[in-house]
Amino acid sequence: MPKTKLKTVLLAATPNPEQIVSMGAKLCYSKADIAGLEKTAKSPEFIERLTQMGHLSPIEHASFSFGIEGVSRALLAQITRHRIASFSVQSQRYVNQSAKKGEFSYVIPPSIEALGQAAVHKFEEQMRTMQEWYDEWVAVLGNAGEKSNEDARFVLPNACETKMIVTMNARELLHFFALRCCNRAQWEIRELAWQMLALVMEKAPDLFGKAGPSCICGACSEGKMCCGRADEVRARHRKLMEGCGHE
């Protein structure tokens, strides 16, 4: 069974996302018609002022769709808590996970890999055992496609890989990054969040230039639960900005 690796791609995005955000915001305060607003150039200062005012509804006009693979079903349970989003997820009911179909792929936690090859081997053996359980139940249940898969999948682990397409608007992405780029977030969804942030920052640096946990621009909001590694987080964020050509 193959070990899998997280991969994220930006599939689609609102054209000129920062301009449409500026248009939406300026419409609220201007007598200009839509044709006049279309000539509005995006302004980093204007977008920053908008967020400082807390006038965030215009940011919802920009949306971004991501293709995500190499993630676990454990991550799926976390990301779907972000309800202002659209999800299309590979089904374990319609997609057979049996050895005859190529076996299921899985995610190995870094903490287990850090224990050494013996621990990794043990984990892989456990995955093979679960594969055997799954194949056995598919056969016992008649090997009848989704009718067998839907119950055989109950023995599959949280480590089992899934693939998904996720769409969020920019406002929800800012909320997502604030929570999931934080060092207190679980390692897998944190890495996903940073990959997503890198992709949208390149597309809309004015919208996402200060996106991330609270320590990016100020004090940590976690109180006594603070990780104490704000400098590390800021350095990673700064590297993303430099990669987009912004100092």
N, C-alpha and C positions, 0 to 999 in steps of 0.2 A: 504494500500500500504506500502510495507516495505522500511524503510530507509536503505541505503546501506553503506558499508564501503570499503575504498580503500585497495586493496590487490595486491601485486606484487610478482611474482615468476620468478626465472631464469630458463627458459625452456631448453636452450641449449647454448653452448659456444664453441668457437674454442678450441680444445684440446691443452694444453700447450701454451696458448696465448702469454706469455712473451718470450718463446723460439722461436716461429715463427716470432715474431717481431724482435728479435735479429738476427735471420737468414737472414731475409729480409734486414736489415740494413747492416750487415756485408758483404753480397753478393755484395753490391755496392762498397765496398772498398777492396775486396779480390779476389785473383785469385783462391781460393779454389772452388772445384766442390760441387754440392749439397750434395753428400754423406759426404764430409768433414764438411760442414756446419751443418749437422744433429747432429754432435757430439758437437756442440757449446752449452755450458751451458748458461742459462740466467744469466744476470748480472745486479743487481739493479743499479750499477754505470754506466754501459753502457747505459741502458735505460734512466736514468736521463740525461746523456750527450747528448743523441739523442734528447730529448725534448728541452734541452737548446740550441742546435744548430738550432732548428726549422726544423729538418729533420723528418717530421711527416708522410710521405707517408707509411713507413713500418708499422706504427701502424694500418693502415687500414686492414692489413691481419688478425687481430683478430676481431671477431664479436660475438655479444651476442643477444640472443632472450629472450624477457620477455613476460610473460602472465600477463595482467593487467585487473582488474575488480573492480567494485565499484567506477567508475569515471564518471563524468558528460559529456554530449555532449559539454559543455563549454570548458572542458579540451581538448576534441578531436580537437576543432578548434585551440587550441594553439599548441598542440604537432605536428600536421601535418604541421606546419610551418617549422619544421626541415626536410628539403626535402631529405637529404642523409640518408634515412631510408626506411624500408619496413613496411607497415601497413596492417593488416587484421582486419577489424572492424565488429562487429555484426550489421547486417543490420536492420534498422527500416522498410524496405520495405518487407523483407521476414519473419521477426520475428514479429508476431502480438503482440501488447501491450495492448490488450483489457482486461477488467476485467475477462472475461471468460477464458482467457489464464493465469491468475494469476496476472494481473495488472503490471504496470511499476514500477520499483524501482527508487529511486531518491536520490540525495545528498542534504543535508541541510547544508548551509554555517555555519561555526563556529560563524560568527558575528551575525547571527540570533539566534543560540542556546544561545549565551551569553546574549541575551535580556530576556531570561526566558521562562518558559513553555507556557505562553500566546502567545508569538510570534511564538514559534514552532508549537503550535496548529493552529494558523492562516495560517502558511505556509503549513501545512499538509492539511488543508481544501482547500486551493488553488490547491494543487496537486490533490485532489479528484475531484474538479471541472473540471480540465483539463482532468482527466481520463474520466469523463462523456462526455465531448465534443468529445474526441477521439472515445469513443464507439458509440456515436451518429452518427458521420460521417462514421465510418466503416459500420454501418447498412444502412444509407442513400445511401452509395455508393455500396450497394449490397452484403456486406460481402463476397467479391470475392477474398480473399487472398491478394496477393501482389498488385493487381489492386486497391483494396480499401485502403490497408495500405499506399501506396505510397503518397496518398493525405491526408488521415486522419492524418498522422503524422505531418502535418504542424501546428497543434495546440499543439503538445507536447512541454514541456519547455526545456530550456538548462539544468535544473536540472536532467533531465531523465538520468538514468544510461546507460552506454555502457560498452562493454568488447572488448578487442583488444589483438592482438599479435603484438609486435613491435620488429624489428631487427635493430640494429645499429652497425657500426664498432666502434672500440675503439677511433679512432680520432674524430668521430662525437659525441661520448659519452662525451669526454673531453670538447667539445664545448657546448654540452647540459648541462653538470653539471656546467660549468662556468656561464651560463646564468640563469639556473633554480634552482640551489641551493642557489642563492643569495636571501637575504631577500626582495629585491625589486620585485622578481617574485611573481605572484599570488599564494595564499596559497595552492591551490589544486595541481598545477603542481610542486610547490616547494616540497611538501611532497612526491609526486611521485618520483621526482628526487633524493631525499635523500634515499628513499627505494631502488631505482635502484643502486645508488652509493654503498650502503651497500652490495648489492649482488655481484657486480663486484669487489669491493675491496677485498672481501673474496676470489674470484677466481684469481685475478691478482693484488695483493697489490703493486707490483713495478710499474705497469702501472698507477694505479689509486690512489697511495698514496698521491699525491698532487692535486688530482682532486677537483674541486669545484670553488667557486667564487674567485676573485683575492685576497681577504683579507685573504685567507687561508695561503698564503706564503708571502704576501707583503701588499702594500697599496691598498685601495679600488679604483676601476676604475670608480665608479659612480659619482665622483666629488661632486658637491653641493647636489646631490640626495642621498648621502651616508646615510645608515640607522643608522650609529653610534653604531652598535652592533657587531663589528668584533670579540670581545672576545667571545661572545655567539656562533658565527659561528665556530670559531676555537675550542671551547670546544666540540661542537657537532662532528666536524670532528675528533678530537683527540679520542673521545669515540669510533667512528667507527674503527679507526686504532687499538686501544687497543683490540677491539672485534675480530680483525683478528690476534691478537698475535704480532702486531708491535707497538713498543713504538714511 
